Structure formats: structure tokens, C-alpha cells
Amino acid sequence: LLNQIRTRATSTVNTLYDTSIKEPIVGEVIVPNRIRSLLEELLATTEELHLGFSILGGIYDRERLHEFTAVTSEGWIILMDPLYDQSGPLATLRSVLREKVQDRARLQYVDLRYQDRVYFK
């Protein structure tokens, strides 16, 4: 899915994949509000903070909304939890990328799922 998002992404369209096995029903919300809001917040933050990358899309499971994986234009991913307020971890993202990560080309992921910590590899 990560490669498909990278391939299909354009500057104006974000690709989202729902990994749930639940068959969609006409009239059902396919992209939950929490996921949509999280993606909008992430897009705004990366643009406002001039982080040097863009968000191409994401992966979620609409039956298990505790995890969202965002795919960046640099090839690494951001792990987030839509059930928690992400403003704190997103604010920390800039300083972590600038102060802790020496080579973003080697970065695999940044994990923002925990309110008081940011993990990366």
C-alpha cells in the first residue's frame, strides 16, 4: 500500500486506503471524521512549519480507528493515533526532525501515537 500511495499521489490529491475488510454500504461514511480531521491537521502543520516534505496519503482501518499511517513525500511514514489530540506531538515533530534526525533519507518512521513522546527510526 505504501508504494501504491507514492505512485498515485499528486500535489493536489491525497490517497487514502481503508484496510478494513468490511464491505462499504451505500450512504455509509467511508472516511471517518477523525481520520479526515487528522489528515487536514497534518497537512496544515507540515505546510505551516515548512518541514520540507508533503503528505501523500495514508492508511487506516475504519473499524479500528486507533492508528493512522501517513506516507510522506520523502518515503518515510508517520504513525498517529486519531483518538488522541495530535497538536502536541505535531508541534514536537519539527524540533525532532531538525535536532534529532541527522539524515532524513535514512529515516523509516516517526511515531506520534504517544502523547508525551516521539519515537523515530
N, C-alpha and C positions, 0 to 999 in steps of 0.2 A: 504494500500500500504506500509506503514511503516513496518508492521510486515512481509510482503512478502519480502521486501528488506533485512531485518535482517535474515530471514530464508534462502534465496537463496545466500547470499553473501559468497564469499570465499576470501582468501587473494590475489588472482590474478585477480578476475573478479568483476567489479562494475556493479550493476544492475541499469538501468535507466528506469523510467516509463514516458511515454508521456500521459498526461491526456486529451489531445485534443480529440474531437470526430471526427476529420477529418480522413477519410479513407486514408491510405497510397497508393501512386501511385508508380508503378514500376519506378525506376530511381530517385525518389524524395529523398532529404536529410531528413532523419528521426531525426537525432540528429544534430541540427543546430551548426554551428561553434562556436557561442558564448557560448553555453552550454558545448560543448566539451572542449573549451579553459578554461572555468571557472572551470570545473571539474579537468582538468590537473593542473591548478594553485593551486587549493585547495589541491589536493593530494600531490603536491610538497611541499607546505607550511607546511602541517601537518607533513610531514616526515623531512623536514629541521629543523623545530623548535622543534622537539622532544616533541610534545604536549601530547603524551601518549594515543592517540586514532587514529583510522583509519577511512576513509570514506568508507562506504559500498556501497553507491549508491545515487541516487537522483530522484526527481520528478520534472517534468517541463511540460509546455504546449507549444508546438511549434507554436501555433497561438498567444500566449500571452507571449512573452519572457521576461517580466519584473520580473519574480520570479522563483527562483530555490531553492528547498529544498534538502539539503544534509543530509543524515542519518549517524550518527556516530556509531562506534562500542560500545560506552558507552550507547547508547539508546536515546540520545537527538539529536535534529536537529539543522542545521544551515540554516537560511533564508538569501538568497542572491539575488541581482539584477544583472543579466548578462549584462544589458545595461550600467552599470557603471563600471569603473575601481575598482577592488576589492583589489588591492595591499595594500592600506591604511588600510581598515578595517581588512584584513587578518593579517597585521603586528600588529595591536592592539589586535587581538584575544588572542595571547599568554599572554600579560600582564593582560588582563581582566580575563582569566581563572586562572592565578596564584595569582592575587592580590585581585580580587573582589568576585570570586566564592569560598566559603568555602567548599562546599560539591557537587562535580560534580555528585554524584549518585542521587541527588535530582534535578539536572538541567533538564529543559524541552526543552529549546531552547536558541540559541544565534542569534540575529537578526543583520545582517550586511548590510541591504538594504539601510542604510543611510550613506552617505559619512563621516559625521563628528561625528557620534555617534554609539555606540554599545549597544544594549539592550539585556538583558537576564532575564530569569525567571527560 
